[in-house]
Amino acid sequence: RYYDPEIGRFVSQDPIGLRGGMNLYEYAPNPVGWTDPFGLLVTPHYTKGLNGRVERVQATITKDDLGKGTATNPSSRLEAQRMANCKKVHAGHFLAKNLGGSGGVGHVFPQTPGINTGQYRAFEMHIANEIRNHGSGKVDILFNYPNANSKMPNAIFYTYEVGGKRFT
């Protein structure tokens, strides 16, 4: 693919089509904070609601995306703490790291410490294994908040589709 730095995007379509994201010519969702020289990172679609909080995440994931996500960093962890107005929260990925999700600023939410271990992580690993076995899959993640002002979800509902079957 050829990249045109003056317009900030590729001049040819993504060779993997829509599996690389909704924009076939995009370099990265945030060219200042991201590096995606091959245009291959998962680009989830975020649906935002009140106060700009993310209420839904949808993504198509291929087996090539698995394990290629990025970890949270000091900036994104501070962002999660700021969103919750609490220094004791952890930063959770909107789209799991092991599913190819970014841990950078704009891609995390505040979550209760320790929630990313145990059943939550096991469920994400189950999705990754299904995608590995079937080649690709879609995830649809809904974030429920306790009130109109909160930016820290109190429930997360995962739906995924792999191999023509849908699971919740």
Backbone as CSV, one residue per row, in Angstrom:
resi,resn,N_x,N_y,N_z,CA_x,CA_y,CA_z,C_x,C_y,C_z
1,ARG,0.836,-1.189,0.000,0.000,0.000,0.000,0.872,1.240,0.000
2,TYR,0.357,2.271,-0.604,1.071,3.539,-0.635,0.380,4.537,0.286
3,TYR,1.198,5.273,1.042,0.701,6.240,2.016,1.029,7.643,1.540
4,ASP,0.061,8.559,1.629,0.273,9.953,1.270,0.278,10.786,2.551
5,PRO,1.468,11.243,3.005,1.541,11.989,4.261,0.836,13.343,4.210
6,GLU,0.633,13.892,3.016,-0.035,15.189,2.923,-1.518,15.086,3.243
7,ILE,-2.136,13.974,2.889,-3.556,13.806,3.213,-3.754,12.914,4.434
8,GLY,-2.668,12.297,4.926,-2.722,11.504,6.146,-3.476,10.201,6.024
9,ARG,-3.384,9.562,4.853,-4.059,8.275,4.671,-3.434,7.507,3.519
10,PHE,-3.816,6.240,3.416,-3.352,5.427,2.304,-4.089,5.845,1.033
11,VAL,-3.451,5.688,-0.119,-4.093,6.037,-1.387,-4.755,4.827,-2.037
12,SER,-4.507,3.656,-1.501,-5.174,2.448,-1.989,-5.939,1.810,-0.834
13,GLN,-6.942,1.014,-1.183,-7.761,0.375,-0.157,-6.967,-0.648,0.637
14,ASP,-7.413,-0.872,1.862,-6.811,-1.874,2.735,-6.941,-3.245,2.078
15,PRO,-5.840,-3.983,1.932,-5.904,-5.277,1.254,-6.759,-6.316,1.983
16,ILE,-7.016,-6.115,3.258,-7.873,-7.073,3.967,-9.310,-6.566,4.058
17,GLY,-9.616,-5.495,3.334,-10.984,-4.995,3.271,-11.481,-4.466,4.598
18,LEU,-12.759,-4.683,4.857,-13.390,-4.159,6.061,-12.935,-4.853,7.332
19,ARG,-12.207,-5.946,7.215,-11.681,-6.598,8.416,-10.678,-5.701,9.128
20,GLY,-10.110,-4.719,8.432,-9.160,-3.794,9.031,-9.810,-2.569,9.639
21,GLY,-11.122,-2.444,9.504,-11.841,-1.292,10.039,-12.805,-0.748,9.011
22,MET,-13.618,0.198,9.431,-14.663,0.737,8.565,-14.113,1.638,7.459
23,ASN,-12.972,2.256,7.654,-12.397,3.153,6.662,-11.286,2.411,5.924
24,LEU,-11.493,2.138,4.656,-10.547,1.344,3.876,-9.239,2.072,3.571
25,TYR,-9.194,3.389,3.809,-8.006,4.176,3.478,-7.296,4.726,4.712
26,GLU,-7.845,4.499,5.882,-7.347,5.097,7.120,-5.966,4.565,7.508
27,TYR,-5.098,5.476,7.949,-3.788,5.070,8.473,-3.954,4.528,9.875
28,ALA,-4.613,5.274,10.726,-4.892,4.877,12.109,-5.975,5.807,12.626
29,PRO,-6.789,5.373,13.589,-7.842,6.241,14.108,-7.316,7.550,14.689
30,ASN,-6.119,7.525,15.259,-5.509,8.721,15.829,-4.043,8.723,15.396
31,PRO,-3.714,9.379,14.284,-2.349,9.301,13.761,-1.290,9.917,14.663
32,VAL,-1.691,10.745,15.631,-0.723,11.319,16.560,-0.386,10.316,17.661
33,GLY,-1.383,9.596,18.154,-1.173,8.684,19.268,-0.988,7.235,18.874
34,TRP,-1.220,6.906,17.635,-1.108,5.524,17.165,-0.010,5.408,16.123
35,THR,0.560,4.249,16.033,1.381,3.916,14.879,0.848,2.609,14.339
36,ASP,0.535,2.602,13.081,-0.015,1.425,12.419,0.510,1.425,10.984
37,PRO,1.815,1.253,10.814,2.407,1.404,9.488,1.860,0.448,8.441
38,PHE,1.327,-0.681,8.848,0.792,-1.628,7.876,-0.729,-1.577,7.798
39,GLY,-1.375,-0.747,8.621,-2.822,-0.614,8.587,-3.544,-1.869,9.043
40,LEU,-2.979,-2.596,10.008,-3.529,-3.895,10.372,-4.121,-3.990,11.776
41,LEU,-4.033,-2.949,12.611,-4.603,-3.040,13.956,-6.126,-3.035,13.888
42,VAL,-6.764,-3.689,14.855,-8.220,-3.705,14.918,-8.710,-2.291,15.196
43,THR,-9.684,-1.840,14.425,-10.271,-0.525,14.617,-11.729,-0.714,15.021
44,PRO,-12.001,-0.723,16.321,-13.390,-0.904,16.745,-14.228,0.335,16.459
45,HIS,-15.527,0.126,16.337,-16.463,1.242,16.187,-17.035,1.545,17.566
46,TYR,-16.860,2.781,18.013,-17.375,3.202,19.310,-18.665,3.991,19.107
47,THR,-19.703,3.647,19.867,-20.927,4.440,19.923,-20.891,5.184,21.248
48,LYS,-20.916,6.514,21.150,-20.813,7.330,22.363,-22.167,7.927,22.718
49,GLY,-22.365,8.119,24.012,-23.605,8.690,24.518,-23.327,9.953,25.298
50,LEU,-24.033,10.100,26.411,-23.900,11.282,27.259,-22.465,11.513,27.694
51,ASN,-22.072,12.758,27.732,-20.738,13.153,28.205,-19.609,12.500,27.416
52,GLY,-19.899,12.012,26.221,-18.873,11.385,25.397,-18.459,10.004,25.848
53,ARG,-19.195,9.422,26.782,-18.811,8.092,27.266,-19.157,7.024,26.227
54,VAL,-18.324,6.008,26.170,-18.540,4.910,25.228,-19.615,3.996,25.799
55,GLU,-20.640,3.733,24.985,-21.734,2.872,25.424,-21.786,1.556,24.663
56,ARG,-21.103,1.520,23.523,-21.106,0.293,22.726,-19.824,0.227,21.911
57,VAL,-19.281,-0.981,21.799,-18.091,-1.223,20.984,-18.394,-2.400,20.070
58,GLN,-18.118,-2.219,18.782,-18.308,-3.289,17.812,-17.024,-3.439,17.009
59,ALA,-16.653,-4.680,16.745,-15.422,-4.918,15.984,-15.484,-6.272,15.300
60,THR,-14.799,-6.349,14.180,-14.558,-7.620,13.505,-13.104,-7.974,13.775
61,ILE,-12.892,-9.193,14.228,-11.556,-9.631,14.635,-11.180,-10.874,13.848
62,THR,-9.960,-10.899,13.335,-9.460,-12.086,12.647,-8.435,-12.773,13.542
63,LYS,-8.108,-13.993,13.190,-7.114,-14.698,14.012,-5.762,-14.007,13.949
64,ASP,-5.497,-13.246,12.882,-4.245,-12.494,12.789,-4.187,-11.338,13.786
65,ASP,-5.344,-10.880,14.267,-5.397,-9.778,15.234,-5.103,-10.234,16.657
66,LEU,-5.296,-11.508,16.916,-5.200,-12.026,18.283,-3.810,-11.810,18.868
67,GLY,-3.774,-11.281,20.074,-2.517,-11.054,20.776,-1.733,-9.848,20.307
68,LYS,-2.290,-9.063,19.382,-1.555,-7.918,18.842,-2.018,-6.590,19.417
69,GLY,-2.871,-6.630,20.427,-3.307,-5.400,21.068,-2.179,-4.776,21.865
70,THR,-2.439,-3.604,22.403,-1.414,-2.905,23.177,-1.843,-2.785,24.637
71,ALA,-0.864,-2.734,25.508,-1.117,-2.617,26.944,-1.543,-1.197,27.295
72,THR,-2.141,-1.049,28.462,-2.391,0.301,28.954,-1.042,0.949,29.239
73,ASN,-1.043,2.260,29.353,0.192,2.991,29.620,-0.100,4.053,30.678
74,PRO,0.914,4.733,31.174,0.656,5.729,32.227,-0.402,6.763,31.844
75,SER,-0.411,7.210,30.589,-1.398,8.213,30.163,-2.814,7.655,30.174
76,SER,-2.980,6.433,29.684,-4.335,5.867,29.646,-4.817,5.487,31.047
77,ARG,-3.903,5.079,31.907,-4.303,4.778,33.289,-4.747,6.059,34.003
78,LEU,-4.045,7.169,33.756,-4.462,8.458,34.326,-5.816,8.885,33.772
79,GLU,-6.039,8.617,32.491,-7.331,8.948,31.891,-8.458,8.191,32.598
80,ALA,-8.261,6.904,32.856,-9.283,6.104,33.539,-9.534,6.642,34.950
81,GLN,-8.473,7.005,35.653,-8.620,7.556,37.003,-9.368,8.888,36.970
82,ARG,-9.070,9.701,35.974,-9.754,10.988,35.831,-11.240,10.773,35.537
83,MET,-11.547,9.813,34.672,-12.943,9.540,34.327,-13.749,9.119,35.553
84,ALA,-13.135,8.334,36.423,-13.824,7.842,37.622,-13.672,8.783,38.806
85,ASN,-12.791,9.775,38.671,-12.463,10.670,39.779,-12.010,9.864,40.996
86,CYS,-11.155,8.874,40.707,-10.679,7.973,41.757,-9.337,7.382,41.336
87,LYS,-8.346,7.446,42.200,-7.017,6.931,41.866,-6.889,5.426,42.056
88,LYS,-7.905,4.782,42.620,-7.807,3.355,42.913,-8.380,2.463,41.815
89,VAL,-8.892,3.046,40.733,-9.449,2.223,39.658,-8.344,1.761,38.713
90,HIS,-8.625,0.737,37.968,-7.727,0.264,36.914,-8.281,0.700,35.565
91,ALA,-7.435,0.673,34.549,-7.862,0.991,33.188,-8.168,-0.313,32.458
92,GLY,-9.407,-0.456,32.019,-9.796,-1.631,31.247,-9.889,-1.279,29.774
93,HIS,-9.525,-2.207,28.916,-9.624,-2.003,27.467,-11.087,-2.080,27.029
94,PHE,-11.534,-1.152,26.176,-12.870,-1.295,25.595,-12.930,-2.579,24.773
95,LEU,-11.887,-2.845,24.008,-11.744,-4.107,23.287,-10.500,-4.771,23.851
96,ALA,-10.643,-5.981,24.349,-9.565,-6.670,25.065,-8.253,-6.684,24.290
97,LYS,-7.157,-6.542,25.017,-5.816,-6.588,24.421,-5.605,-7.884,23.650
98,ASN,-6.028,-9.017,24.212,-5.794,-10.290,23.524,-6.668,-10.453,22.283
99,LEU,-7.661,-9.546,22.098,-8.475,-9.544,20.880,-7.992,-8.483,19.890
100,GLY,-6.864,-7.850,20.195,-6.293,-6.847,19.299,-6.620,-5.417,19.669
101,GLY,-7.200,-5.184,20.847,-7.592,-3.842,21.260,-6.437,-2.996,21.765
102,SER,-6.585,-1.692,21.608,-5.580,-0.733,22.059,-5.780,-0.409,23.535
103,GLY,-4.682,-0.217,24.235,-4.723,0.213,25.629,-4.371,1.674,25.779
104,GLY,-4.363,2.412,24.682,-3.992,3.818,24.707,-5.127,4.733,25.126
105,VAL,-4.817,6.013,25.241,-5.800,7.032,25.586,-6.947,6.980,24.579
106,GLY,-8.163,7.037,25.086,-9.341,6.975,24.232,-9.854,5.565,24.011
107,HIS,-9.128,4.575,24.519,-9.513,3.180,24.303,-9.654,2.409,25.613
108,VAL,-9.757,3.138,26.726,-9.871,2.494,28.039,-11.011,3.127,28.835
109,PHE,-11.430,2.410,29.864,-12.456,2.901,30.771,-12.049,2.530,32.195
110,PRO,-12.589,3.215,33.198,-12.257,2.867,34.576,-12.989,1.595,34.998
111,GLN,-12.268,0.713,35.678,-12.901,-0.504,36.170,-12.360,-0.855,37.546
112,THR,-13.142,-1.632,38.257,-12.783,-2.068,39.601,-11.506,-2.891,39.551
113,PRO,-10.551,-2.638,40.451,-9.317,-3.433,40.459,-9.612,-4.933,40.557
114,GLY,-8.871,-5.704,39.793,-8.985,-7.155,39.844,-10.044,-7.755,38.940
115,ILE,-10.882,-6.915,38.310,-11.972,-7.444,37.488,-11.459,-8.095,36.200
116,ASN,-10.275,-7.689,35.762,-9.724,-8.226,34.516,-9.102,-9.600,34.693
117,THR,-9.163,-10.129,35.872,-8.650,-11.474,36.115,-9.841,-12.401,36.309
118,GLY,-9.605,-13.664,36.353,-10.684,-14.612,36.621,-11.636,-14.789,35.458
119,GLN,-12.936,-14.703,35.723,-13.954,-15.030,34.734,-13.932,-14.103,33.522
120,TYR,-13.697,-12.813,33.733,-13.702,-11.852,32.630,-12.607,-12.194,31.619
121,ARG,-11.408,-12.405,32.114,-10.291,-12.763,31.236,-10.532,-14.125,30.588
122,ALA,-11.073,-15.069,31.344,-11.359,-16.398,30.800,-12.374,-16.306,29.661
123,PHE,-13.381,-15.445,29.805,-14.378,-15.273,28.751,-13.742,-14.695,27.487
124,GLU,-12.879,-13.686,27.648,-12.188,-13.100,26.495,-11.271,-14.124,25.828
125,MET,-10.630,-14.968,26.620,-9.778,-16.022,26.048,-10.620,-17.048,25.290
126,HIS,-11.826,-17.316,25.783,-12.738,-18.220,25.078,-13.088,-17.644,23.702
127,ILE,-13.391,-16.346,23.654,-13.685,-15.695,22.372,-12.472,-15.802,21.450
128,ALA,-11.282,-15.526,21.970,-10.054,-15.621,21.165,-9.873,-17.031,20.616
129,ASN,-10.121,-18.042,21.426,-9.987,-19.429,20.956,-10.991,-19.750,19.859
130,GLU,-12.218,-19.266,19.990,-13.234,-19.483,18.952,-12.814,-18.814,17.644
131,ILE,-12.289,-17.591,17.741,-11.825,-16.881,16.539,-10.644,-17.620,15.927
132,ARG,-9.746,-18.088,16.753,-8.587,-18.849,16.264,-9.055,-20.094,15.494
133,ASN,-10.081,-20.754,15.984,-10.586,-21.974,15.356,-11.396,-21.722,14.091
134,HIS,-12.051,-20.547,14.002,-12.928,-20.268,12.869,-12.392,-19.199,11.918
135,GLY,-11.297,-18.533,12.256,-10.688,-17.553,11.354,-11.052,-16.113,11.630
136,SER,-12.303,-15.856,12.022,-12.716,-14.486,12.322,-14.007,-14.513,13.129
137,GLY,-14.344,-13.354,13.665,-15.576,-13.225,14.428,-15.895,-11.767,14.673
138,LYS,-17.097,-11.528,15.164,-17.537,-10.172,15.473,-17.882,-10.097,16.948
139,VAL,-17.545,-8.975,17.562,-17.939,-8.735,18.942,-18.801,-7.482,19.006
140,ASP,-19.742,-7.501,19.919,-20.632,-6.370,20.175,-20.708,-6.255,21.694
141,ILE,-20.157,-5.182,22.233,-20.014,-5.031,23.677,-20.816,-3.813,24.127
142,LEU,-21.746,-4.025,25.056,-22.565,-2.941,25.592,-22.110,-2.615,27.006
143,PHE,-21.975,-1.324,27.290,-21.552,-0.854,28.602,-22.753,-0.213,29.293
144,ASN,-23.081,-0.697,30.480,-24.186,-0.174,31.269,-23.613,0.670,32.406
145,TYR,-24.205,1.837,32.628,-23.710,2.757,33.649,-24.763,2.950,34.736
146,PRO,-24.331,3.182,35.982,-25.290,3.294,37.085,-26.151,4.553,37.045
147,ASN,-25.667,5.609,36.363,-26.449,6.842,36.263,-25.972,7.648,35.058
148,ALA,-26.657,8.746,34.795,-26.387,9.544,33.600,-25.019,10.213,33.604
149,ASN,-24.430,10.438,34.768,-23.153,11.145,34.841,-21.941,10.237,34.959
150,SER,-22.158,8.981,35.273,-21.042,8.061,35.510,-20.302,7.724,34.216
151,LYS,-18.997,7.612,34.323,-18.179,7.133,33.206,-17.534,5.799,33.540
152,MET,-17.969,5.203,34.660,-17.469,3.892,35.077,-18.629,2.899,34.998
153,PRO,-18.572,1.973,34.038,-19.695,1.038,33.890,-19.839,0.114,35.093
154,ASN,-21.096,-0.253,35.358,-21.350,-1.214,36.432,-21.707,-2.594,35.868
155,ALA,-21.840,-2.691,34.550,-22.080,-3.984,33.898,-21.626,-3.892,32.446
156,ILE,-21.103,-4.986,31.941,-20.655,-5.067,30.548,-21.268,-6.326,29.949
157,PHE,-21.923,-6.174,28.797,-22.590,-7.292,28.145,-21.905,-7.589,26.812
158,TYR,-21.316,-8.764,26.711,-20.607,-9.205,25.509,-21.525,-10.071,24.659
159,THR,-21.557,-9.812,23.369,-22.151,-10.723,22.401,-21.093,-10.939,21.342
160,TYR,-20.899,-12.163,20.935,-19.952,-12.413,19.860,-20.528,-13.437,18.899
161,GLU,-20.090,-13.319,17.655,-20.548,-14.208,16.597,-19.332,-14.819,15.925
162,VAL,-19.288,-16.133,15.935,-18.168,-16.866,15.343,-18.730,-18.104,14.662
163,GLY,-18.272,-18.375,13.448,-18.699,-19.582,12.751,-20.196,-19.654,12.525
164,GLY,-20.844,-18.496,12.339,-22.280,-18.461,12.096,-23.134,-18.622,13.339
165,LYS,-22.532,-18.716,14.499,-23.283,-18.855,15.755,-23.074,-17.621,16.613
166,ARG,-24.138,-17.242,17.317,-24.110,-16.043,18.160,-24.178,-16.454,19.626
167,PHE,-23.319,-15.831,20.454,-23.246,-16.147,21.879,-23.311,-14.868,22.701
168,THR,-23.932,-14.950,23.872,-24.008,-13.804,24.787,-23.486,-14.221,26.143
